[in-house]
Amino acid sequence: MNTVVRLAVAVGRFVYGYIFGDDWLVAVVMIVALVATGLLLSVHVNAWWLVPVLAVAMTGVSLWRRRAAIARTA
């Protein structure tokens, strides 16, 4: 395989694992939050607070889901 192709595949796997590897739901919600913030800012709505609030909320959701998954296996 060509070195450039191998490098591109490795970078793609890294990015996928970094963004979606831990909890795909958190990644999707944060992408939606960034898009929503951008759209709100484009219509002059001050929405800087949306991403931090959802980041904190999704951290809690992720921890709760992980705890529930561990409890099911125990």
Backbone bond lengths (Angstrom), bond angles and torsions (degrees), N, CA, C in turn:
res aa  C-N    CA-C-N  psi(-1)  N-CA   C-N-CA  omega(-1)  CA-C   N-CA-C  phi
1 M - - - 1.456 - - 1.521 108.64 -
2 N 1.274 115.80 144.51 1.445 122.22 -178.68 1.536 109.79 -64.69
3 T 1.308 117.17 145.18 1.455 122.48 -179.30 1.518 111.59 -62.08
4 V 1.304 117.65 -39.08 1.469 121.47 179.94 1.525 109.97 -64.87
5 V 1.315 117.01 -41.54 1.466 120.94 179.70 1.526 109.94 -66.16
6 R 1.327 116.92 -43.63 1.467 120.09 178.19 1.516 111.40 -61.30
7 L 1.320 116.62 -40.83 1.460 120.79 178.18 1.531 110.81 -64.70
8 A 1.315 116.66 -43.29 1.473 120.74 179.13 1.524 110.79 -63.16
9 V 1.323 117.97 -41.76 1.462 121.64 178.47 1.532 110.11 -65.24
10 A 1.308 117.10 -42.04 1.467 120.40 179.47 1.525 111.32 -63.90
11 V 1.316 117.05 -43.00 1.466 120.35 178.11 1.525 110.09 -64.87
12 G 1.312 117.74 -42.70 1.464 121.42 177.96 1.519 112.14 -60.28
13 R 1.323 117.36 -43.48 1.470 120.92 177.76 1.523 111.49 -64.82
14 F 1.314 116.66 -39.94 1.462 120.26 178.24 1.526 110.79 -62.77
15 V 1.329 116.52 -48.11 1.468 120.12 -178.43 1.526 109.91 -62.88
16 Y 1.315 117.73 -44.33 1.464 120.65 178.80 1.532 110.70 -60.99
17 G 1.319 116.96 -46.24 1.460 120.58 179.41 1.519 112.58 -65.28
18 Y 1.312 116.60 -35.68 1.468 121.06 -179.57 1.524 111.21 -70.01
19 I 1.319 117.12 -41.70 1.460 120.31 -176.54 1.525 111.91 -84.33
20 F 1.315 118.08 -47.06 1.459 121.46 -173.26 1.526 113.50 -106.69
21 G 1.300 118.77 -3.35 1.449 121.53 -172.22 1.511 115.52 -64.91
22 D 1.307 118.50 -41.77 1.456 120.28 -174.83 1.517 111.79 -80.97
23 D 1.296 117.25 -57.21 1.466 121.59 -178.30 1.519 108.16 -149.07
24 W 1.305 116.62 107.56 1.459 121.25 -175.52 1.522 111.95 -62.53
25 L 1.329 117.82 -31.76 1.460 120.49 -178.87 1.532 110.98 -65.00
26 V 1.317 116.62 -40.73 1.461 120.47 177.73 1.525 109.78 -62.62
27 A 1.317 117.08 -43.31 1.469 120.51 179.80 1.524 111.20 -61.54
28 V 1.327 117.06 -44.01 1.466 120.17 -179.08 1.522 110.66 -65.18
29 V 1.331 117.51 -44.84 1.466 120.52 -179.41 1.528 110.54 -63.48
30 M 1.314 118.39 -39.71 1.457 120.33 -179.14 1.531 111.05 -70.03
31 I 1.317 118.51 -35.42 1.461 120.61 175.27 1.523 109.80 -64.72
32 V 1.338 116.33 -44.11 1.472 120.22 177.46 1.528 110.15 -62.52
33 A 1.336 117.62 -39.75 1.468 120.85 179.20 1.529 111.06 -63.42
34 L 1.312 117.53 -41.50 1.463 120.27 178.40 1.528 111.57 -65.08
35 V 1.326 116.42 -42.63 1.465 120.09 178.58 1.527 109.99 -65.13
36 A 1.339 117.25 -44.56 1.464 120.58 179.84 1.523 111.11 -62.32
37 T 1.332 116.90 -41.23 1.457 120.29 178.28 1.528 110.28 -62.23
38 G 1.315 116.77 -43.90 1.457 120.28 178.20 1.516 112.37 -61.61
39 L 1.334 116.38 -42.62 1.460 119.79 178.99 1.528 111.49 -66.00
40 L 1.319 116.82 -42.23 1.465 119.85 178.57 1.526 111.36 -64.77
41 L 1.315 116.60 -40.89 1.463 119.50 177.94 1.524 111.92 -65.67
42 S 1.332 117.02 -30.76 1.461 119.45 179.48 1.528 112.74 -69.03
43 V 1.341 116.16 -21.29 1.472 119.56 176.21 1.529 110.41 -105.95
44 H 1.335 115.80 21.74 1.466 124.10 173.15 1.528 113.76 65.29
45 V 1.349 116.42 35.47 1.461 121.64 172.48 1.519 106.89 -102.59
46 N 1.321 117.03 126.38 1.454 122.10 -178.22 1.530 108.96 -74.30
47 A 1.330 117.48 99.06 1.455 122.33 -173.70 1.526 112.44 -121.77
48 W 1.316 118.26 28.89 1.464 121.73 -178.35 1.520 111.72 -61.44
49 W 1.304 117.95 -26.49 1.457 124.20 -173.99 1.522 113.18 -77.56
50 L 1.331 118.19 -15.87 1.461 121.28 -173.15 1.528 112.86 -63.23
51 V 1.303 117.87 -46.80 1.465 120.91 -176.90 1.540 111.89 -65.82
52 P 1.336 120.05 -47.26 1.474 117.92 178.51 1.528 113.62 -62.62
53 V 1.330 116.82 -38.91 1.469 119.47 179.31 1.523 110.54 -63.86
54 L 1.319 117.18 -45.38 1.461 119.87 179.17 1.526 112.05 -69.29
55 A 1.317 117.91 -31.20 1.471 119.95 177.35 1.525 110.55 -64.52
56 V 1.320 116.61 -43.79 1.472 120.15 178.24 1.524 110.17 -66.04
57 A 1.325 116.74 -44.58 1.467 120.45 -179.97 1.525 111.29 -62.44
58 M 1.319 117.10 -43.58 1.462 119.90 -177.92 1.525 112.28 -71.96
59 T 1.324 117.29 -25.59 1.469 118.91 172.68 1.517 109.54 -63.49
60 G 1.328 116.24 -44.28 1.461 120.22 176.84 1.516 112.24 -62.57
61 V 1.325 117.22 -43.42 1.464 121.21 178.67 1.527 110.49 -62.55
62 S 1.311 117.09 -43.20 1.459 121.17 -179.94 1.527 111.26 -62.71
63 L 1.325 116.09 -44.00 1.474 119.52 178.32 1.523 111.01 -64.70
64 W 1.323 117.21 -40.10 1.456 120.91 179.11 1.534 110.79 -63.92
65 R 1.352 116.42 -42.92 1.460 120.01 178.80 1.518 111.70 -64.84
66 R 1.326 116.48 -39.82 1.463 120.15 179.29 1.518 110.84 -65.33
67 R 1.334 116.11 -41.83 1.468 120.64 179.55 1.529 110.22 -64.03
68 A 1.334 117.11 -40.45 1.457 121.03 178.67 1.522 110.74 -65.77
69 A 1.317 117.33 -38.17 1.467 121.19 179.02 1.522 110.76 -65.93
70 I 1.312 116.76 -39.83 1.468 120.08 178.74 1.512 110.28 -68.47
71 A 1.331 117.03 -38.78 1.474 120.32 179.85 1.530 110.81 -64.58
72 R 1.340 118.00 -35.54 1.463 120.57 179.60 1.518 112.15 -67.05
73 T 1.338 116.53 -31.64 1.465 119.05 -177.53 1.525 112.45 -85.58
74 A 1.311 117.32 -16.05 1.484 120.40 -177.10 1.504 111.30 -82.56
